Amino acid sequence: MKAFSQGFVIRMYLLKIFILLSIPVYSAKYYVDVAGNNSNNGSIGSPWRTLTYACGKVTTPGDVIHLDAGTFNETARADLAVGVSLEGAGTDQTVIN
């Protein structure tokens, strides 16, 4: 009986792993550009203007905020949500003041 229950537990564990790996994981990328506008939707073609605004909108873990090249002069605190990533065009190209 003990061997049967151990085998059952292992099969159930493997089933859980299979189900978790089968669930699609979606993440979105949002864009911020010095020439953008906070009334835009944050897409690559309609980027937001400020990092502060983007941080207030993007709160889903796995999502990414991309800062295009330029100098971003932020006047308010930008709190990045847990699990959200921040990326830039490069250390010499993206500056946050």
C-alpha positions in Angstrom: 0.0 0.0 0.0 2.9 2.4 0.8 4.4 2.0 -2.7 1.0 2.7 -4.2 0.6 6.0 -2.3 4.2 7.1 -3.1 3.6 6.4 -6.8 0.3 8.4 -6.6 2.1 11.3 -5.0 4.8 11.4 -7.6 2.2 11.2 -10.4 0.2 14.1 -8.9 3.4 16.2 -8.5 4.3 15.6 -12.1 0.8 16.5 -13.2 1.0 19.8 -11.3 4.3 20.6 -13.0 2.8 19.8 -16.4 -0.2 22.0 -15.8 2.0 24.9 -14.6 4.3 24.6 -17.6 1.3 24.5 -19.9 -0.1 27.8 -18.7 0.9 30.6 -21.1 2.8 33.5 -19.5 2.2 36.8 -21.1 4.1 40.0 -20.4 3.9 43.3 -22.0 6.4 45.9 -22.9 5.6 49.6 -22.5 7.7 52.5 -23.8 8.7 55.9 -22.5 10.3 58.5 -24.7 11.3 62.2 -24.1 9.1 63.1 -27.0 6.2 61.0 -25.8 3.0 62.1 -24.2 1.4 60.7 -21.0 -2.0 60.6 -22.7 -0.6 58.0 -25.1 -1.0 54.2 -24.6 2.6 53.4 -23.9 3.1 51.4 -27.1 6.2 51.6 -29.2 4.4 53.9 -31.6 2.7 56.0 -28.8 5.1 56.1 -25.9 4.5 57.8 -22.6 6.6 60.9 -21.6 7.6 60.2 -18.0 8.9 57.3 -16.0 6.8 58.3 -13.1 3.6 58.0 -15.2 4.7 54.6 -16.6 5.5 53.3 -13.1 2.0 54.2 -12.0 0.4 52.4 -14.9 2.6 49.3 -15.3 2.0 47.0 -12.2 1.8 43.5 -13.6 4.7 41.3 -12.6 6.7 40.3 -15.7 5.9 43.5 -17.6 8.8 45.7 -18.8 9.1 49.5 -19.0 11.6 50.5 -21.8 13.1 53.9 -21.7 14.2 55.1 -25.1 17.4 57.1 -25.6 17.4 60.5 -24.0 17.6 62.4 -20.7 14.6 62.0 -18.5 14.2 64.8 -16.0 11.8 63.4 -13.5 10.3 65.8 -11.0 8.4 63.2 -8.9 9.3 59.9 -7.3 8.9 56.8 -9.5 8.0 53.6 -7.6 8.6 50.5 -9.7 6.1 47.7 -8.9 7.3 44.4 -7.7 8.1 42.1 -10.6 8.1 44.9 -13.2 11.5 45.4 -15.0 13.0 48.6 -16.2 15.3 48.7 -19.3 16.9 51.5 -21.2 18.6 52.0 -24.6 22.0 51.8 -23.0 24.1 53.3 -20.2 25.4 56.1 -22.4 22.1 56.7 -24.1 19.5 56.7 -21.4 19.9 59.1 -18.4 17.4 59.5 -15.5 17.8 62.8 -13.5 
